[in-house]
Amino acid sequence: MPRTAKNPLAHRSIVGLRVKLEACTRQKGAVWLAWCAPLDVMTQAETEQRAMESLREAVELWFESCISR
């Protein structure tokens, strides 16, 4: 957010965070499940690769929701 007369503070990202978490996948019927146990976040998709991609996105959103609170 740019600095203005109404908003004298400019918001900048000052910390980059890289976190390494373990994830598990398994096939259940026609779908693949991907689960990040430490955060208790799970996704499902038609392929293992897509389930992991969805899990990555879900974990990012999980962290963003923690920061925005």
Contacts in CASP RR format, 6 or more apart in sequence:
PFRMAT RR
TARGET T0000
AUTHOR 0000-0000-0000
METHOD contacts of the structure
MODEL  1
MPRTAKNPLAHRSIVGLRVKLEACTRQKGAVWLAWCAPLDVMTQAETEQR
AMESLREAVELWFESCISR
1 7 0 8 1.000
1 10 0 8 1.000
1 11 0 8 1.000
2 10 0 8 1.000
3 9 0 8 1.000
3 10 0 8 1.000
17 63 0 8 1.000
19 63 0 8 1.000
21 36 0 8 1.000
21 38 0 8 1.000
21 39 0 8 1.000
21 59 0 8 1.000
22 36 0 8 1.000
22 37 0 8 1.000
22 38 0 8 1.000
23 34 0 8 1.000
23 35 0 8 1.000
23 36 0 8 1.000
23 37 0 8 1.000
23 52 0 8 1.000
23 55 0 8 1.000
24 34 0 8 1.000
24 35 0 8 1.000
24 37 0 8 1.000
25 32 0 8 1.000
25 33 0 8 1.000
25 34 0 8 1.000
25 35 0 8 1.000
25 48 0 8 1.000
25 51 0 8 1.000
25 52 0 8 1.000
26 32 0 8 1.000
26 33 0 8 1.000
27 33 0 8 1.000
27 48 0 8 1.000
28 44 0 8 1.000
30 46 0 8 1.000
31 44 0 8 1.000
31 45 0 8 1.000
31 46 0 8 1.000
31 51 0 8 1.000
32 44 0 8 1.000
32 45 0 8 1.000
32 46 0 8 1.000
32 47 0 8 1.000
32 48 0 8 1.000
32 50 0 8 1.000
32 51 0 8 1.000
33 42 0 8 1.000
33 43 0 8 1.000
33 44 0 8 1.000
33 51 0 8 1.000
34 42 0 8 1.000
34 43 0 8 1.000
34 44 0 8 1.000
34 45 0 8 1.000
34 48 0 8 1.000
34 51 0 8 1.000
34 52 0 8 1.000
34 54 0 8 1.000
34 55 0 8 1.000
35 41 0 8 1.000
35 42 0 8 1.000
35 43 0 8 1.000
35 55 0 8 1.000
36 42 0 8 1.000
36 55 0 8 1.000
36 58 0 8 1.000
36 59 0 8 1.000
39 59 0 8 1.000
39 62 0 8 1.000
41 55 0 8 1.000
41 58 0 8 1.000
41 59 0 8 1.000
41 62 0 8 1.000
42 55 0 8 1.000
42 58 0 8 1.000
43 51 0 8 1.000
43 54 0 8 1.000
43 55 0 8 1.000
43 58 0 8 1.000
44 51 0 8 1.000
44 54 0 8 1.000
45 51 0 8 1.000
45 53 0 8 1.000
45 54 0 8 1.000
END
